[in-house]
């Protein structure tokens, strides 16, 4: 009797394994089919206003090159080290590092403003693409301590010298004795 029950349990487990394997294979097959159907779907091409009407008949490569040029001109990458360390007093250079990446199309001007008081402790002047400032003295004397500051970055058109936009980044300013 027990052998019969053991046999039935083994058969039931076998059937359950077989059904599970068949279910898994079906799930994989459906997944692959759906992936293939969705992958091959025709994508609708949208032509942005910058390409109308002159470039609407351009090839895909021409459109990609034009879009890349427009994106490159509008991209902006700021590299600023988030911690600056100075000795007390403004005459000594500290570890402030700001770079206007060569990939940028616009010169920048950076002001470092203390968050608590609003005091501008440093202003870079124009930094052209591909150039950087580092190890510069502060414009204002700041007493010993730790300060949270904001780097206010103004972006200028290289031809008209007009402000085109701005960005901000947090900076920790450490004044040591």
C-alpha positions in Angstrom: 0.0 0.0 0.0 2.7 2.5 0.9 4.5 1.6 -2.3 1.5 2.5 -4.3 1.2 5.9 -2.5 4.9 6.5 -3.0 4.5 5.7 -6.7 1.6 8.1 -7.0 3.5 10.9 -5.2 6.5 10.4 -7.6 4.2 10.4 -10.6 2.5 13.6 -9.4 5.9 15.3 -8.8 7.0 14.2 -12.3 3.9 15.6 -13.9 4.3 18.9 -11.9 8.0 19.2 -13.2 6.9 18.5 -16.7 4.1 21.1 -16.6 6.4 23.6 -15.0 9.1 23.1 -17.7 6.5 23.4 -20.5 5.1 26.6 -18.9 8.6 28.0 -18.7 9.4 27.2 -22.3 6.1 28.8 -23.4 6.8 31.9 -21.4 10.3 32.2 -23.0 8.8 31.7 -26.5 6.1 34.3 -25.9 8.8 36.7 -24.6 11.0 36.2 -27.6 8.1 36.7 -30.0 7.0 39.9 -28.3 10.5 41.2 -28.3 10.9 40.5 -32.1 7.5 42.1 -32.9 8.3 45.2 -30.9 11.9 45.5 -32.1 10.9 45.5 -35.8 8.0 48.0 -35.4 8.4 51.0 -37.7 9.5 54.1 -35.7 7.8 57.3 -36.8 10.4 59.9 -37.6 9.7 63.3 -36.1 11.3 66.3 -37.8 12.0 69.1 -35.4 11.3 72.7 -36.3 15.1 73.4 -36.7 15.0 71.2 -39.8 11.9 72.6 -41.5 11.7 73.3 -44.3 15.3 73.3 -45.6 16.4 70.0 -44.1 13.2 68.0 -44.2 14.4 65.9 -47.2 17.9 65.4 -45.8 19.2 61.9 -45.3 19.3 60.3 -41.9 23.1 60.9 -41.7 22.7 64.6 -42.6 19.9 65.0 -40.0 22.0 63.3 -37.4 25.0 65.6 -38.2 22.8 68.7 -38.0 21.2 67.6 -34.8 24.6 66.8 -33.3 26.0 70.2 -34.2 23.0 71.9 -32.6 23.2 69.8 -29.5 27.0 70.4 -29.3 26.4 74.2 -29.4 23.8 73.9 -26.6 25.6 71.5 -24.4 27.4 72.9 -21.4 29.7 71.0 -19.0 31.0 72.6 -15.8 33.9 71.1 -14.0 34.3 72.5 -10.5 36.0 70.8 -7.6 33.4 70.8 -4.8 35.8 71.6 -2.0 38.2 74.6 -1.8 40.8 75.0 0.9 42.4 78.4 1.8 44.6 79.8 4.5 43.1 82.6 6.5 43.4 85.9 4.6 42.8 86.7 0.9 46.3 87.2 -0.4 47.2 83.5 -0.4 46.1 81.2 -3.2 43.9 78.3 -2.3 42.7 75.1 -4.0 39.7 76.4 -5.9 39.5 74.6 -9.3 37.1 75.6 -12.1 37.3 74.4 -15.7 35.3 75.4 -18.8 35.6 72.1 -20.8 36.9 72.4 -24.3 33.6 70.8 -25.5 31.7 73.9 -24.4 30.9 76.6 -27.0 30.7 79.5 -24.6 32.9 81.4 -22.3 31.9 81.5 -18.6 32.2 83.8 -15.6 32.1 82.2 -12.1 31.2 83.9 -8.8 31.6 82.1 -5.5 29.0 83.4 -3.1 28.8 82.5 0.6 25.3 81.0 1.2 24.9 82.4 4.8 25.9 86.0 4.1 25.5 86.4 0.3 29.1 87.8 0.1 30.8 87.3 -3.2 34.3 86.1 -2.2 35.6 85.3 -5.7 34.9 86.2 -9.3 36.8 84.6 -12.1 36.3 86.9 -15.1 36.0 85.3 -18.5 37.1 81.6 -18.7 37.2 80.6 -22.4 36.4 77.0 -23.4 39.3 74.7 -22.8 40.8 76.9 -20.0 40.7 76.6 -16.2 41.5 78.5 -13.1 43.0 76.9 -10.1 45.0 77.9 -7.0 43.7 81.4 -7.0 43.3 83.9 -4.1 39.9 85.0 -2.8 38.8 88.6 -3.6 37.5 89.1 0.0 39.0 88.2 3.3 37.2 85.4 5.1 37.8 84.4 8.6 38.8 80.8 9.7 35.9 78.3 9.4 33.9 76.1 7.2 31.5 77.7 4.7 28.8 76.5 2.3 29.0 78.5 -0.9 27.4 78.5 -4.3 29.3 78.8 -7.6 27.2 81.0 -9.8 28.2 80.3 -13.4 27.1 82.8 -16.1 27.3 81.6 -19.7 28.0 84.2 -22.4 27.7 84.3 -26.2 31.3 84.6 -27.5 30.3 87.0 -30.3 27.8 89.3 -28.7 29.2 89.0 -25.1 25.5 88.8 -23.9 24.6 86.5 -21.1 23.0 83.3 -22.5 22.2 81.4 -19.3 23.4 80.4 -15.9 24.1 77.4 -13.8 24.9 76.8 -10.1 26.9 74.3 -8.2 27.5 73.8 -4.5 31.0 74.4 -3.1 32.4 73.8 0.4 34.9 76.5 1.4 37.3 75.7 4.2 39.4 78.5 5.6 42.3 77.3 7.8 44.8 79.2 9.9 
